[in-house]
Amino acid sequence: MVAAEDAGKIGVADRLGIEPGAVVQEIGWDEDVDDDLRAAVEERIGSELLDEDDDEVVDVVLMWWRDEDGDLADALINATTPLADEGTIWVLTPKTGRPGHVEPSDIAEAVSTAGLAQTSNINMSGDWSATRLVSPKSAKSKR
């Protein structure tokens, strides 16, 4: 029974493309986050998630975001500061009908304003969806 549960947790980290040993920062933690998802990521990376005050270079940012959290574009711009060149930001938002749901058009507008590219959307759990963001390839080649 435990093995099946562990396999499910690892599946979440796989779906997020998180590699063992990756440095992952978590932004926007609150009581409503998916603790199973967090545990799966920590198990995969072999360490705890960094909080939003850490200043290490990170491979992945997990950003829990709700409609009432403020300006998403500003938050995305701030999240790119510690992000490695090939890093990924996952914006985790409540699904449609859940408190704090963020409209996809609002995410798309913020992504564009922040100079990022949206690559995919996945359902993470019963309550959360995830949107994968990266720096556009043209921006990477100019560095």
N, C-alpha and C positions, 0 to 999 in steps of 0.2 A: 504494500500500500504506500509506504513512504517513497519507494522508488518511482512510482507513477506520479506522485506529487512533485518530487524533485525534477522529473522529466518535464512536467508542465512548466515549472519555474524556469528551467533552462531554455525552454522553447520561447519564452518571453524575451530573454536576453538575445537569443538567436534572431528573433524577428526584429529587434532593434539594431542588430549588427554589432553588438558589443563583444569585443574580443577579450579573452582572459588577460589580465594584467593591465587593461585600459584604465586611464584616469578619468573618472566620471564625476562631474559636479552636478549637484541638485539645487535648483532655484525654485522658490515658491512653495516649499513644503508647508502643509497645514494638516489639520486633523482629518481632512477628507481624502488624502492621497491613498493610492493603492499600495498597501504595505507588502502584499505578495509580489508585486512588480519590483518594488525597491529591494526586497530580499533576494529575488532572482538575480538582479543586477549585481548586488553585493557578492552573492555566491559566485557569479561568473568572473568578476574582476579580482576576487580574493581579498577585498578590503572594503572599508566603509566608503560611502559616497562623500565627496567633499561638499561642504556647505557653501552658500553663496558668498561668504566672506573670505574664502581661501583664494590665494592669488597664484596658484600653480598653473602651468600650462595644462590644459585638459584635452582629451580626445573626444569626449562626448559631454554635452550639457543636456540634462533632463530638466525641462522647465514646465512645472505645473502651473497652468494659467487658467484663470476664471474671468468671466466678463467684468466683474467688479475690481479686478486687480490693477487697473490703470491703463497706461499707454503701452500696448504690446510692442510697437515699433521701437520705442525707447528701451524697453527691456531687452529686446533682441540685439540692439546695437551694443548694449552693455554686456550681453552674454557672449558676443564675439571677441571681446578683449582677451580673455584667457584661452580662447579656442585655438588649438593647433591648426596649421594650414589646411590639413586634410580632415579637420574635425567636423562633427555633426551636432546639430542642435535638434532635439526632439521636443516639440511643443505638445504637452499633454493637456487636453482640454476635456471638460465634462461632455458627455454625449448629448445629443438633442433631447430635450425634455428634462434634463437634469439641472439642478440649480447651478448657475454659473456658466451655462453653455455659451460658447463663443461661436458666432456665425462664421462659416468658412470664408465668406467675402471679407470679413474683418481680418482674418488671419492672412489672406492673400494680400490685402492692402498693406498690412504691417510688414510682411515679408519683403514686398517690393520697396517700401520706404527704407527698410534696413539694409537694402542691397544684397539680399540673400536670394536663393533659389529654392523653391518647394519641389521636392522630388517624389514624395509618396505620402499616403495616408493609410493608417492601419487601425483596426479596432484592437485595443489592448486588453480591455476587461469589460465587465458589465457596465461600468460607469465612465470609462475613459477612452478617448481616441487619441491617436498620436500623429503628428505631422512632422515629417523629416525635412530639415532645412540644411543647406550647405552653402558655402561661398561659391558664386558662379565661377566656372572654369576660366573665363576671360580674366577675372580678378586675380586668380591664382597665378596665371602665366605672367602677369605684370610685376609680381613681387620679385 
